[in-house]
Amino acid sequence: MNRIIPLILAVALFMEHMDSTVISTALPAIAVDLGVSPITLKLALTSYMVSLAVFIPVSGWMADKFGAKNIFRLAIGVFVIGSILCAVSSSVLAFVLARFLQGMGGAMMTPIGRLVLLRTTQRKDLVSAMSLLTIPALVGPLTGPPIGGFITTYFSWHWIFLINVPIGLLGIWLSTLHLPELPPRGAPPLDVTGFFLTAIAASGIVFGLSVISLPALPSFVGIGATTLGFICGALYVVHARRHPNPILTLGLFRNTAFRASVSSGTLFRIATGAVPFLMPLMLQLSFGMTPFQSGLTTFAGAAGAMAVKFMAKRAFAAIGFRTALLSASVAGSAMTAINGFFTPTTPVLVITFFLFASGLARSLFFTGANALGYSEISDEEASQATSISSVMQQVSLALGVAFAALVLETSSFLSGTHLQLADFHMAFFIVSAISLCSLLPIIRLHPQTGAAVSGHRRFSKEAAEAPGE
């Protein structure tokens, strides 16, 4: 396998995933400079997620129309320009708009990065390639808060965005040198109606859930936006059945492997979105840690995620996608529930160990789920598959944060006090139960599903034919 391609894509995706969370710890400092409250500035976080939700559906069409390599380099360029504008912003409006521009670049980088990988990697090497590409999605959100806290504390918040400039330029240069040319594929005319329906549906759900969980606006705004999003989603389902070339081909869900990958990944990703939100808050509010200390503690999860790339291919070859994903789902859900037993007297090493194990289980699950989803997808369907998967990922991550915040607020309201440690424990237990439901789509799969990608059948045959010792 040519490792330079997934590594180039992984670096770009790491930049995007880290930047989506890196400003969390810097919000108070940015708010002071811009003369607004931190609550108001959380709209910058929301605008980024909304931009992702709007432009991800059209990314696959753009890749087919203008070439995946060209659009990938353009996406990095847009992201870098947005980063520069964030650093020089002098008002909250300018900052929010700059974050929206950043989101446009990020919306194209993630799905098109996967698309490039699918079109340049043989199916037998897909697990190894996906293990490299999965790491940024798990490491970025965990490394973002400590990096953001360190830069803001010892330098200036502006550098959070300016460091993207050399990284982005390097990514464009390496992409030009090493990514193969992927010519346009003669995309049909853009489904304009479908684009607007999916844009309103995805952005309405993401924006609504974000506002509910981070109440910078009245709650009825979030509820209304979420309702509008679901209505437009239902309208799009009707539209897609009638349109000859819809922007998102829902017929892909007839594929058993793809359907199981997306549905189980959505349920499991709720915990992935909730834990980076819950854990730093619990460590700071209930354990008395500083933002930098809590960031260093949660980084153990990133280490676990990185460790998986050394074992993922062998694990899937040995036991197959179905067994490995079921095991990772149970282990990941259990690790999330264990967070609900931590107290201020729990040794940091114990917390670190379980966070490491949690990162390992989640990375194994997502590496397998992503590879499984594309195991039976043709090259002609790849752009559609990456767009659908990316949209569902953004919605499920937003749902994870929103649901965790709702549990905290409800538990605190019922107890009649400010946030207590018990409220965090309750949130971890409920989120864990939801992520465990990811078992249901996987358990119905045949044990040999995706064997051409996992190598499970080949591995079993070789083991059976090996001479006894």
Protein Blocks (a to p, Z undefined) as FASTA:
>chain_A
ZZklmmmmmmmmmmmmmmmmmmmmmmmmmmmmnopafklmmmmmmmmmmmmmmmmmmmmm
mmmmnopklmmmmmmmmmmmmmmmmmmpcbfklmmmmmmmmmmmmmmmmmmmmmmmmmmc
cfklmmmmmmmmmmmmmmmmmmmmmmmmmmmmmmcfklmmmmmmmmmmmmmmmmmmmmcc
dddehiacddfklmmmmmmmmmmmmmmmmmmmmcfbcfklmmmmmmmmmmmmmmmmmmmm
mpmbdfbdfklmmpmklmmmmmmmmmmmmmmmmmmmmmmmmmmmmnopafklmmmmmmmm
mmmmmmmmmmmmmmmmmnojmlmmmmmmmmmmmmmmmmmmgcfklcfklmmmmmmmmmmm
mmmmmmmmmmmmmmmccfklmmmmmmmmmmmmmmmmmmmmmmmmmmmmmmmmmnopacdf
klmmmmmmmmmmmmmmmmmmmmmpcfkgoklmnommmmmmmmmmpccZZ
